[in-house]
Amino acid sequence: TQTEFKDLGVRQALAMAIDREQLVREVDHGFGSVHAGPFSKTSWAYDATVKPLPYDPAGAKRLLLEAGWPETREIVFSYAVSVTNLLTAALVKKCWEEIGLKVKNESLPLTDLLYKMQKRDFDAGLMYWDGLQDPDDYSLIWESKNIPESDVRGSNFSSYQNSEVDRLFEEGRVTIDLSKRQKIYRRIHRLICEDQPVTFLESYEDIWVVHKRFHNIEPGRWVFTNVEKWYVPSGMQRYLK
């Protein structure tokens, strides 16, 4: 939301400076992958042909120089209190400082972070969103009508505006044919990545642990995806008589 971040080169530099593979290794313990887009990797809307920006500190420095980034400018990086966010923010701070940026990390209660986001009173913020069911659900994050204003409690915290993306979301939500919808949302995917309104970091894998006595479990978005079909064979039951 700040003036300096309106430059595409600056936004690309911030992404290229972060070693996202290291993030997956050290924060996600290898249970994840570098992400490159606005939709979940498990969604039919995700376009795997769109590749993430490379980890390129030298290229990031060059882009910042070309953009005329002020040397005295400090980035306040805000995030909600959690161990994972603390580790992620520390790694991002280190990467940004290695290309010459001044960075101050700010750990906040989630309610305070969301308040800053709604007010658009922040430099950079760390946010995660879940793998939503239908790609249209992500319109809350990307359509310009969802930029938070005094009369709008939207979730487009990056203040992203692209009239073509807005039009495609409108088209996608009234299109029935799945193959046509896929083309629409994959176009949205590519446009958002080209604009780079945010830095996509990683997709991490949730790990669910269920005792081996339970049978007929189907892995899905949630651990209890088909819980109504679970059962414990009579010979393995311990608590039911």
N, C-alpha and C positions, 0 to 999 in steps of 0.2 A: 504493500500500500504506500510505500515511501517512494519519493521521486527517483532515486537512484535505481530502484528495481524495475522501473518501466523500460529500461534498456534490455533488449533481448540478449545481447552479448553478456551483460552482467549475470542474468539468470542462468545462461548456459555455463558461464564460468563457475558459478557456485556449485552447479551439479558436477562439472568435470573435475573439480578439486577434491571431491569426496570419494574415498576408496570404498565403494559399496560392497565389493567382494570381501574386504576385510571386515566390514560390518556384518555380513552374513556369517563369516567364520567365527568372529569373536563375540558378537552379541547374540546371534541366533544359534550359535554352536553348530553351524552347518545345516540347520534345519530351515532352509529358506533359499531364496534366489534373488538376484538383482531384478528390480521391477522396471517396466518401461511403459507405463500408460495408466489411464484413468479407471480401467475396469479390472476386475479380478482375473487372474490367470486361469481360473476354472470356468470362466464365462465364455459362451460362444461369441461374445462381442469382442473379446480380446484379440488383437491383431499381433500375432507372434512375429510378423515380418518387420514390425517397427522395433528397432534396436535401441537400447539405452545409449545415452551419450557416453563416450569412453572416459575412463579415468585418465586424465591428462593434465597434471598440475602445470606443466609448462604452457600448454595451450590456454589454460584458465588464466594464468598470469598475463598472457598476451591479450586476451579479450578484455580483461580489466583495464589494462593500459590503454587499449584502443577506446574504451568507453570513458576514459578520464576519471576513473574511480578516485575519489579524494583520499589521500593517505591517512588523514586524521579521522576518517569516518569509522565509528565503532558500530558493529552489528550486535544487537541484543537478541539472543536466541532463547526464546521462551518455550517451556515444555511443562507438562503435568508431572507431578511427583510420582515416580516409580523407579525401580531398579533398572528396568530395561531402558526407559527414557534417559536416565542418568548416564548409562553407558553409551547410548547412541549419541547423546548431545556432546559428551566428552570426545568421542571420536570425530564428530563433525567439526567441533571447535579446533581440534588438533590439525585436521586437514586444511581448514580455512586459514589458520594461522601460518601454516607452512607455505602458503602462497602470498603471505604478507598482510592478510586481513587482521583487523583488530576485532576481537570477539569477546563478548561477555555473556555467559550462560545464566539463565534466570529460571529457577525451579519454582513452580507455583502450584497451589491446589487446583484441581481441574476446573472448579467453578470460576476461579479467578482468571485462568487461562481462557476459558470460553468467553468471559466478559470482555477481555482484551480483544479477542477475535471478533466478537460482535461489534465492538466499537471501532474495529480496524485500527487499533492503536498499538501496533507492534511492528518490528522489523522482520523477524523470521520466527516461525513457530513450528513445533513438531506435532504432527497429528497423524493418527491412523484411522482408516475406515475399514469396516468389515466387508467381506465378500457378499455384497447385496445380491438378491435373487435376480431381479430384472435390471438390465442396463439403464432403463429409464429412471430407476431409483437414484442414479448418480447425477441426474439433472439438478438435484438439490445443491450439488457442489459446484456445477459448471455453468448452469444457465445464468445469464446476466440478471434476470429478474429476481434471482435469489442472492444477490449481493446485499449484505445486511445494511439496512437504512433505519431511520427512526420509526418507520411504519412497516418494516419488513424484517422478520427474524429468520433470515436465510442462512445457509451454510456455505455460501460462496465466499469464504474468508479471504481468498486471494484477489478478490475483485476482478475476476477474469471476465472479459467481454470479447466475444467473437460472434458476429451476427450470423455467420454460416453455421456455427455450432448450435446456436439457438434455434435456427430454422430446422436443422437436422434432428434435434431432439423432438421438436414439434411433429416432424414427419414420422419419426420412429414410433411415437406413442400411438399413432393412428393407423399404422401399417400392420396388417395381420400376417402376411406371408413371412415366414421365418428367414428364408434366404434373403429376401429384400431387406428385412430388418437388420440382418447381420452386416450387409454392405453399408447400411446407413451408420450403424454404430462403429464399425471399423473405420469409416471415414472420420467420425468424431474423434476416435482414438488417435488417428494420425494428425489431425489438425491440432489437438491439444498438445501432443508431443512436440510439434513444430513450434508452437507458441511458448512452450516451457513455462507456464504460469507458476508451477511448483517444481520442486526437485523430487522425482520419484525415487525412493530409496530401495526398499526391498519388500518382498512378500515372504512372510515367515509362516511356518507350518505349525498348526496347533497339534499337540500330541495328547491323545486321549488314552488312558490306561483303564482297561476293564478286565476283571478276573476271567481266567480261561474257562471257568465253569459256565459262563454265559455263552449261549450258542445263537446262531442265526443273526449275528450283528452285521449290518451293512454299513461300511464307512461312508460318511456323507459330510455335509456342511457342519452338522452338529453331531455330538456324540450320541444323542438320543434320536437320531433321524428316523429309525424304524423300531423304536423301543417297544411298540405294541406287539412286535413279532419275536422279541427276545424270549428265551426260555432256558431253564436249567434242567438237564435230564434228571429223571427221578433218582437215579443212582448217585448223583452228585449233589443233590440238595442237602443242605445242612440245617436249615432253620424252619422248614415247613414239614409238618407231620400229618 
